[in-house]
């Protein structure tokens, strides 16, 4: 089976479709590949013996050595047979430059399907078709037909097709690249695959993405979350307009979801979305800076008031804020500014400014608590030594904890100043608009990363809901070809997930509706629901007994004029109307064509709808972020006496998310919440079912794998103490910190080889994991009425290799009690569940306890180097151990 690692660091390369014909793709690619000096290149063309004096081979099968990478520049009709031949000869991967596959062309689609079938048959990796190729400057590989040859650097650029223009632009800006990859139609390798590859690439410090459609959304989200915890990803996603989205869909041949869903997804995984091509480079050069702003408040220091106004308009227009100089600091800038300074922001230091006035003002702003960052705008002035000012700003920036960003306006002299600043990691731009946009992007990135690192408040994980009988009710409804789940089962669904509702019932006749209305108390709402999904009647508001009887009869007459009202497919519903002084929120799940199930929260405020979106699963932090975009949440958080309601709303969103997670059969679920200062109740519920749901895999309707509760189990220490063994949650960071604080240096050395610095970021990363690619099992006991962590184990899957690395840690006080063996046994079972070929680990050669335990379980032990041994266990065909 091929791998990206072998494909993108090839031992040898074959070019299929090589030719000497001038201005042809085959000739351009060959010219680029000839620059590789340290690995064999094999031109393939059945019509030639030599090309440019190099031996040429009639087919890939006749190449004299194993080929890792095949670059294909042949006609589209020939490509499926070429991929078949590559698969038979063991080629790791192929880059298909050939066009003729894209869009809605029937022949192109048929050829794509043939390639996909062959690729799966042999496990060969494929980039393309319809792509420009791949450039890896670090190894001198240029497998494209582009004339551009970018210099080596630390920014990776991934795009479906666009590339040469960006590479040229980057060159003029002095940007170097670690990779350029054009993905084309993405029939196999997509964004997620390359992000995973680059996550292990030492040279890559940031990734720039041009994305028309996401491709494999689940793989992208998983890879982007892992990468963003360490290094930034910047995305330019066109198609914000309806027309633009339609054009993108036609180009890619894929259905593309709503644009604001992309905004939500990028925020969730820590990706910064930019709006212009120039922003890609502006951001890629600054986001790996340690000096990211903690807020939107920007101080603007300028020697030209008109340019300061432009910066202010851009800042406020994009949601930023002008910083207010704190009261205790208002006198400090007076040391540097003339008497006529108005003590406002932007701070205009006048056209006769000298370098000292610039520097003093910048320092005063940086020391002010009301300032999150400083924008320095310089226009050429005789009194200021431009290069001296640049050097002074560089020195200040090195010591500052807040960001300094510079606009350096002018011609050649200004360009030189910007170059010097950029070389010393001070963001510098030619216009104030660029500078302000970059500052706010930096803040957005900081906020997204803080969200990834934030420890959620512990949620009270109540007993497991009664799901099985509800599953049966849901599937029985689908079998009966109803689109809508009945009200009674819908209410049971909410009740089982601790979502409280107003009094609601299904009524069958006039006497029952009158009796229930009297019990509920007026006002009440009454309506008919069509369970086949043909539309519901707008509910009627009833305020008296006379209205109840009258409305009941009118409803029957409308829907049963000929006596054919089918009660099997319709029901009459009555529910209590919530108090009028409350607020309203609508919570719903719906299906997106790319990101599967999404969560939508909306409210009507000021005549318009505010909408916020999220992806399940939610924890308390994510639920709070979703709610913070609503006015209701802010009002209730600030109101006296209503402090518990925001927490109740968070709990309801988490429960709602759990319903969506557990029922792939639900196409959409909608609740209208009545929110008052004293209570939150579901006023209406509607469950729309999917007739074509897929139950062949776990969570097919989600792009983020939820908490794997199937791995929760219990076990007993020899003393009889019960140990809860379960996958880790983000909320476990405090308990993890407490355990690490009490470990001996020897135990830390055995686990990490050298005692690490146990930081918040390290711990939250170890607790906030992607269950698709990593499982961490925590061992927990109850000690003196408190939960206590006594050990843990981790299994980290390598993308595409079929292997995973494991590690085990047991607290000093609980060693030699069998806990380590139990944890290893659990990891073996998880590895088999994940269909891994092998699990392996690194163990200090002097750690005899761990090595002995591994040998007991059948691991092979091989001394590696520097006092470390590698242990490995093949899993295929093994029976799970029971310890």
Order of alpha helices (4+ residues) and beta strands (2+ residues): alpha-beta-alpha-beta-beta-beta-beta-alpha-beta-alpha-beta-beta-beta-beta-alpha-beta-alpha-beta-alpha-beta-alpha-alpha-beta-alpha-beta-alpha-beta-beta-alpha-beta-alpha-beta-alpha-beta-alpha-alpha-alpha-beta-alpha-beta-beta-alpha-beta-beta-beta-beta-alpha-alpha-alpha-beta-beta-beta-beta-alpha-alpha-alpha-beta-beta-beta-alpha-beta-alpha-beta-beta
